[in-house]
Amino acid sequence: MAIIRPSAGASRATKKERKSLGEFVKNIFFSSQGFPIFLTGSVIAILIVLFRMKAVELDYEMITIREKINDSQAETKELDAEKAKLLAVDRLRGLAKKYELHTPQQEQIIVIP
């Protein structure tokens, strides 16, 4: 097996190509036509990233708010159940007997307009 090495001229050509490619890119980005396009593209890319970050942040906020709503709904159900238990007719009758409460007479009732 023979190892083929590039000649000195071939490596110079690659360096020239690299240099010319670098110069080509430099000429495009820093030209009067290319720079505004490059700048506009950069600004658009940054704005896309910022909007995406804001969307993720708002998603986290929405999740937190939904959890609070669910907690509030569960608490409301528990409080409604407790209210129904405390206002049960049998319980109120038992408390009335315990504290010797009677139905008020007609003259004891005052209507506030």
Steps between C-alpha positions, in 0.01 A plus 500: 500500500626834405421811698411789277584836641369817348760709335593840633305665219182314592512616862555856383191476284293392800630790705415732214154348479455540874625854483278577206201340676572706812534813293183413311302468825662816637415690183139387514441575870676834502385626164241774465241246384589201717536667839138623526377154402729337758393751765131452422535123516680524833233726648223268379678197649540677835134604500389143426703373795363771731139432397550127554645563847203722586260231377664241726484741794130562438439124478652459846278780632192338346584167663540671839168682460322179395635325810373785719158482331482124555598544866236771544232283339588208728491728805163639389358148474629416848353820646164437330493150649584638845231769465241239403602287799476794743164618363340155500146514643557213744813667638324835543208332681746324728673829582164667563405228750845512661482877560121498565412722206139537391325642196468880542159654567349737243583811707865391526548515122618837368506565127767745391405686180 
